[in-house]
């Protein structure tokens, strides 16, 4: 059992809370049994798992089920004290397991779209909690892929993973420049719908029943000029004092409008 915060492996893991160290080491942290289980299901490579048995539940708990699963895997498992675990865990998580993992190197060319895809594109969205919330809605609505274009945060930020409830491992994701994403969508003949507060067309008036890409920008700066020519601008009507919704709320509305229309088509 590791009981010291000065242990080299513990210090390396703690440093992964910082984006610079995640990029330098090529690793990231996953907190919680549900999130780790979804990462394993997605084929994410685990480097090490830190376990505090005092915080793990009984055999029927999610933590217990994950421990039995980990026992069959060739991954280093290290027991730590409660004091060490409290420093390792993010946001006062008390589920007893934290994993060090290697992020997948997914590119645009690695994404495999179905015949009638629904793609989400987030341009310049910096808050990891917003990205995680959009991922959660994307997973629920069956979105084919989510692409972070010109983003200011890495996808495997602890806040993103937590806000997504681990669905970052269930939705195909990657990062790329906005111009590269635009070219990629055009080459696959996927119509593009850009959410803009100044658009003239309501989101319910466009056809989402075929292949579609929904592009959303940050609340602060909106979308760049990349998404003007050959793109259909759409808006959510606003009847109150606010002129826009949070990007995750907008995403959920648009994703489920596509689900509604596709359901009617069927």
The 8 nearest C-alpha neighbors of each residue, nearest first, counted from 0:
[[1, 78, 79, 2, 80, 77, 51, 3],
 [0, 2, 79, 3, 80, 78, 6, 77],
 [1, 3, 80, 79, 83, 0, 4, 82],
 [4, 2, 5, 6, 1, 83, 9, 80],
 [3, 5, 6, 83, 9, 10, 2, 1],
 [4, 6, 3, 7, 10, 9, 8, 2],
 [5, 7, 9, 4, 3, 8, 10, 1],
 [6, 8, 10, 9, 11, 5, 4, 12],
 [9, 7, 11, 10, 6, 12, 5, 13],
 [8, 10, 12, 6, 11, 7, 13, 4],
 [9, 11, 13, 7, 12, 8, 6, 14],
 [12, 10, 8, 14, 9, 13, 7, 15],
 [11, 13, 9, 14, 10, 15, 8, 99],
 [14, 12, 10, 15, 11, 87, 16, 9],
 [13, 15, 11, 16, 12, 17, 20, 10],
 [16, 14, 21, 17, 13, 12, 20, 27],
 [17, 15, 14, 13, 18, 157, 28, 21],
 [16, 18, 15, 20, 19, 14, 21, 13],
 [19, 17, 21, 20, 22, 16, 15, 156],
 [20, 18, 22, 21, 17, 23, 15, 24],
 [19, 21, 23, 22, 18, 15, 17, 24],
 [22, 20, 18, 15, 26, 24, 19, 23],
 [21, 23, 25, 19, 20, 24, 18, 26],
 [24, 22, 20, 21, 25, 19, 26, 18],
 [25, 23, 26, 21, 22, 20, 15, 27],
 [24, 26, 22, 21, 23, 101, 27, 102],
 [27, 25, 101, 21, 24, 100, 102, 99],
 [26, 28, 100, 21, 99, 15, 101, 155],
 [29, 27, 99, 98, 100, 30, 15, 157],
 [28, 30, 98, 97, 35, 99, 34, 31],
 [31, 29, 97, 88, 28, 98, 89, 96],
 [30, 32, 34, 33, 94, 96, 35, 97],
 [31, 33, 35, 62, 34, 36, 61, 65],
 [34, 32, 36, 35, 31, 37, 165, 61],
 [33, 35, 165, 37, 36, 31, 32, 38],
 [36, 34, 38, 32, 37, 33, 29, 31],
 [35, 37, 39, 33, 38, 34, 32, 40],
 [38, 36, 40, 34, 39, 35, 168, 165],
 [37, 39, 35, 41, 43, 36, 168, 40],
 [38, 40, 42, 36, 41, 37, 43, 35],
 [41, 39, 37, 38, 42, 36, 43, 168],
 [40, 42, 38, 39, 43, 168, 37, 169],
 [43, 41, 39, 40, 44, 38, 168, 37],
 [44, 42, 38, 39, 41, 45, 103, 101],
 [43, 45, 101, 100, 42, 46, 39, 102],
 [46, 44, 100, 47, 99, 43, 101, 74],
 [45, 47, 100, 99, 74, 44, 75, 101],
 [48, 46, 75, 99, 45, 98, 74, 76],
 [47, 49, 98, 76, 97, 77, 99, 75],
 [50, 48, 77, 97, 78, 96, 76, 98],
 [49, 51, 78, 96, 95, 79, 52, 77],
 [52, 50, 95, 79, 53, 54, 78, 80],
 [51, 53, 55, 54, 50, 95, 78, 79],
 [52, 54, 51, 55, 81, 95, 56, 80],
 [55, 53, 95, 52, 51, 94, 93, 56],
 [56, 54, 95, 52, 62, 53, 94, 63],
 [57, 55, 60, 62, 63, 54, 58, 61],
 [56, 58, 60, 59, 63, 55, 62, 61],
 [57, 59, 63, 60, 64, 56, 62, 61],
 [60, 58, 57, 63, 61, 64, 56, 62],
 [61, 59, 63, 56, 62, 57, 58, 64],
 [60, 62, 64, 63, 32, 65, 59, 33],
 [61, 63, 65, 60, 32, 64, 55, 56],
 [62, 64, 58, 66, 60, 65, 61, 57],
 [65, 63, 61, 67, 66, 62, 68, 60],
 [64, 66, 68, 62, 63, 67, 69, 61],
 [67, 65, 69, 63, 68, 64, 70, 62],
 [68, 66, 70, 64, 65, 69, 63, 71],
 [67, 69, 65, 66, 70, 71, 64, 72],
 [70, 68, 66, 72, 71, 67, 65, 74],
 [69, 71, 67, 68, 72, 66, 73, 74],
 [72, 70, 69, 68, 73, 67, 74, 66],
 [71, 73, 69, 70, 74, 68, 75, 67],
 [74, 72, 75, 71, 69, 70, 45, 76],
 [75, 73, 72, 47, 46, 76, 45, 48],
 [74, 76, 47, 48, 77, 73, 46, 45],
 [77, 75, 48, 47, 49, 74, 78, 50],
 [78, 76, 49, 50, 48, 79, 75, 0],
 [77, 79, 50, 0, 51, 49, 1, 76],
 [80, 78, 1, 0, 51, 50, 2, 83],
 [79, 81, 2, 83, 82, 51, 84, 1],
 [80, 82, 84, 83, 85, 51, 79, 53],
 [83, 81, 85, 80, 84, 86, 2, 79],
 [84, 82, 80, 86, 85, 81, 4, 79],
 [83, 85, 87, 81, 86, 82, 88, 80],
 [84, 86, 82, 88, 83, 87, 81, 91],
 [85, 87, 84, 83, 88, 82, 13, 89],
 [88, 86, 84, 85, 13, 83, 89, 97],
 [87, 89, 85, 92, 86, 84, 91, 30],
 [90, 88, 91, 92, 30, 87, 157, 86],
 [89, 91, 92, 88, 158, 93, 161, 157],
 [92, 90, 89, 88, 93, 85, 86, 87],
 [91, 93, 90, 88, 89, 94, 31, 30],
 [94, 92, 95, 91, 54, 88, 85, 31],
 [95, 93, 31, 55, 96, 92, 54, 62],
 [94, 96, 54, 51, 55, 93, 50, 52],
 [97, 95, 50, 49, 94, 31, 51, 32],
 [98, 96, 30, 49, 29, 48, 31, 88],
 [99, 97, 48, 29, 28, 47, 100, 49],
 [98, 100, 28, 47, 46, 27, 45, 48],
 [101, 99, 45, 46, 27, 26, 44, 28],
 [100, 102, 26, 44, 27, 25, 45, 103],
 [103, 101, 26, 100, 104, 27, 43, 25],
 [102, 104, 105, 101, 43, 44, 42, 173],
 [105, 103, 102, 106, 173, 109, 101, 174],
 [104, 106, 173, 103, 109, 107, 172, 110],
 [107, 105, 109, 108, 173, 104, 110, 174],
 [106, 108, 109, 110, 173, 105, 175, 183],
 [107, 109, 106, 110, 111, 105, 183, 173],
 [110, 108, 106, 107, 105, 111, 173, 104],
 [109, 111, 107, 108, 112, 106, 171, 144],
 [112, 110, 109, 113, 108, 143, 144, 171],
 [111, 113, 116, 110, 143, 114, 144, 115],
 [114, 112, 116, 115, 111, 143, 117, 210],
 [113, 115, 116, 112, 210, 209, 117, 111],
 [116, 114, 210, 113, 209, 117, 211, 112],
 [117, 115, 210, 113, 143, 112, 114, 118],
 [116, 118, 211, 142, 143, 212, 210, 119],
 [117, 119, 212, 144, 143, 145, 142, 116],
 [118, 120, 145, 213, 212, 214, 144, 146],
 [121, 119, 214, 146, 145, 147, 213, 215],
 [122, 120, 147, 215, 216, 148, 214, 124],
 [123, 121, 148, 216, 124, 149, 147, 150],
 [122, 124, 150, 149, 217, 125, 216, 151],
 [125, 123, 217, 150, 122, 126, 121, 216],
 [124, 126, 151, 152, 150, 123, 127, 217],
 [125, 127, 129, 128, 124, 130, 152, 151],
 [128, 126, 159, 130, 129, 158, 131, 125],
 [129, 127, 131, 159, 126, 130, 158, 162],
 [130, 128, 132, 131, 127, 126, 247, 133],
 [131, 129, 127, 133, 128, 132, 159, 134],
 [130, 132, 163, 159, 162, 134, 128, 129],
 [131, 133, 129, 135, 134, 163, 130, 162],
 [134, 132, 247, 130, 136, 135, 131, 137],
 [135, 133, 137, 131, 132, 136, 163, 138],
 [134, 136, 163, 132, 138, 133, 137, 166],
 [137, 135, 139, 133, 138, 134, 251, 140],
 [138, 136, 134, 142, 140, 135, 139, 133],
 [137, 139, 141, 135, 136, 140, 170, 134],
 [138, 140, 136, 137, 141, 135, 142, 134],
 [141, 139, 137, 138, 142, 136, 254, 255],
 [140, 142, 138, 139, 137, 143, 117, 258],
 [141, 143, 137, 117, 140, 144, 118, 138],
 [142, 144, 117, 118, 116, 141, 112, 171],
 [145, 143, 171, 118, 142, 172, 170, 119],
 [144, 146, 119, 172, 120, 118, 171, 147],
 [147, 145, 120, 173, 174, 172, 148, 121],
 [146, 148, 174, 121, 150, 120, 122, 173],
 [149, 147, 122, 177, 176, 175, 150, 174],
 [150, 148, 176, 123, 122, 177, 175, 147],
 [151, 149, 123, 148, 124, 152, 147, 125],
 [150, 152, 125, 123, 124, 149, 153, 126],
 [153, 151, 125, 150, 154, 127, 126, 156],
 [154, 152, 155, 156, 151, 18, 150, 127],
 [153, 155, 156, 152, 159, 127, 130, 147],
 [156, 154, 153, 157, 159, 160, 27, 102],
 [155, 157, 159, 158, 154, 153, 160, 127],
 [158, 156, 160, 159, 161, 155, 28, 29],
 [159, 157, 161, 156, 128, 160, 127, 162],
 [160, 158, 131, 127, 128, 162, 156, 157],
 [161, 159, 157, 163, 165, 158, 162, 131],
 [160, 162, 158, 164, 163, 159, 157, 165],
 [163, 161, 131, 159, 164, 128, 132, 160],
 [162, 164, 131, 135, 165, 166, 160, 161],
 [165, 163, 161, 162, 166, 160, 34, 135],
 [164, 166, 34, 163, 167, 160, 168, 37],
 [167, 165, 169, 168, 163, 164, 135, 170],
 [166, 168, 165, 169, 170, 163, 134, 160],
 [167, 169, 166, 38, 41, 170, 165, 37],
 [168, 170, 166, 167, 171, 41, 138, 37],
 [169, 171, 167, 168, 144, 138, 172, 166],
 [172, 170, 144, 145, 169, 143, 110, 173],
 [173, 171, 145, 146, 144, 170, 174, 105],
 [172, 174, 146, 105, 106, 147, 107, 175],
 [173, 175, 147, 146, 148, 106, 172, 176],
 [176, 174, 148, 179, 180, 177, 149, 147],
 [175, 177, 148, 149, 179, 178, 180, 174],
 [178, 176, 148, 180, 179, 149, 181, 175],
 [177, 179, 181, 180, 176, 182, 225, 175],
 [180, 178, 182, 176, 181, 177, 183, 175],
 [181, 179, 183, 177, 178, 182, 184, 176],
 [180, 182, 178, 184, 179, 183, 177, 185],
 [183, 181, 185, 179, 180, 184, 186, 178],
 [184, 182, 180, 186, 181, 185, 179, 187],
 [183, 185, 187, 189, 181, 186, 182, 180],
 [186, 184, 188, 182, 187, 183, 189, 181],
 [185, 187, 183, 184, 188, 182, 189, 181],
 [186, 188, 184, 185, 189, 183, 182, 190],
 [189, 187, 185, 186, 184, 190, 210, 183],
 [188, 190, 184, 210, 211, 187, 185, 191],
 [191, 189, 211, 212, 188, 210, 192, 230],
 [192, 190, 212, 230, 211, 213, 231, 189],
 [193, 191, 231, 213, 232, 230, 212, 214],
 [192, 194, 214, 232, 233, 213, 231, 195],
 [193, 195, 233, 234, 215, 232, 214, 192],
 [196, 194, 198, 197, 234, 233, 232, 193],
 [195, 197, 234, 198, 243, 194, 242, 235],
 [196, 198, 195, 199, 234, 233, 232, 194],
 [199, 197, 233, 195, 232, 234, 196, 200],
 [198, 200, 197, 201, 233, 234, 232, 196],
 [201, 199, 233, 198, 234, 202, 204, 232],
 [202, 200, 234, 203, 204, 233, 235, 199],
 [201, 203, 233, 204, 234, 205, 235, 200],
 [202, 204, 201, 205, 256, 206, 200, 235],
 [203, 205, 202, 201, 200, 206, 233, 207],
 [206, 204, 203, 202, 207, 201, 200, 233],
 [205, 207, 208, 204, 209, 260, 203, 257],
 [208, 206, 257, 209, 211, 205, 260, 210],
 [207, 209, 261, 206, 260, 257, 210, 264],
 [208, 210, 207, 115, 211, 206, 116, 261],
 [211, 209, 115, 116, 189, 117, 190, 208],
 [212, 210, 117, 190, 189, 191, 207, 209],
 [211, 213, 118, 191, 117, 119, 192, 190],
 [212, 214, 192, 119, 193, 120, 191, 118],
 [215, 213, 120, 193, 121, 119, 192, 194],
 [216, 214, 121, 194, 120, 122, 193, 213],
 [217, 215, 221, 122, 222, 121, 123, 124],
 [216, 218, 124, 221, 219, 220, 123, 246],
 [219, 217, 221, 220, 216, 246, 245, 243],
 [218, 220, 217, 221, 216, 124, 123, 222],
 [219, 221, 217, 218, 222, 216, 123, 223],
 [222, 220, 216, 217, 218, 219, 223, 195],
 [223, 221, 216, 220, 122, 224, 226, 215],
 [222, 224, 225, 226, 221, 227, 220, 122],
 [223, 225, 226, 227, 222, 228, 177, 178],
 [226, 224, 223, 227, 178, 177, 181, 228],
 [225, 227, 224, 230, 223, 228, 193, 222],
 [228, 226, 224, 230, 225, 229, 232, 231],
 [227, 229, 230, 226, 225, 224, 231, 232],
 [230, 228, 227, 231, 191, 226, 190, 185],
 [229, 231, 191, 228, 227, 192, 226, 232],
 [230, 232, 192, 193, 191, 233, 229, 227],
 [233, 231, 193, 198, 192, 194, 195, 230],
 [234, 232, 194, 200, 198, 202, 201, 193],
 [235, 233, 201, 198, 195, 194, 202, 196],
 [234, 236, 201, 202, 237, 233, 196, 249],
 [237, 235, 234, 238, 201, 196, 202, 243],
 [236, 238, 239, 242, 235, 243, 241, 240],
 [239, 237, 236, 240, 241, 242, 235, 243],
 [240, 238, 241, 237, 242, 236, 243, 244],
 [239, 241, 242, 238, 237, 243, 244, 236],
 [242, 240, 239, 243, 237, 244, 238, 245],
 [241, 243, 237, 240, 196, 244, 239, 238],
 [244, 242, 241, 196, 245, 237, 218, 235],
 [243, 245, 249, 246, 248, 242, 241, 218],
 [244, 246, 248, 247, 249, 243, 218, 129],
 [245, 247, 249, 248, 250, 244, 217, 218],
 [246, 248, 133, 250, 249, 245, 132, 129],
 [249, 247, 251, 245, 250, 246, 244, 252],
 [250, 248, 246, 252, 247, 251, 244, 253],
 [249, 251, 247, 253, 248, 252, 254, 246],
 [250, 252, 254, 248, 249, 253, 136, 255],
 [253, 251, 249, 255, 250, 254, 256, 248],
 [254, 252, 256, 250, 255, 251, 249, 257],
 [255, 253, 251, 257, 256, 252, 250, 140],
 [254, 256, 258, 257, 252, 253, 259, 251],
 [255, 257, 259, 253, 258, 254, 260, 252],
 [256, 258, 207, 255, 260, 254, 259, 261],
 [257, 259, 255, 261, 256, 260, 262, 254],
 [260, 258, 256, 262, 257, 261, 255, 263],
 [259, 261, 263, 257, 262, 258, 208, 256],
 [262, 260, 208, 264, 258, 263, 259, 257],
 [261, 263, 259, 265, 260, 264, 258, 257],
 [264, 262, 260, 265, 261, 259, 258, 208],
 [265, 263, 261, 262, 260, 208, 259, 258],
 [264, 262, 263, 261, 260, 208, 259, 258]]
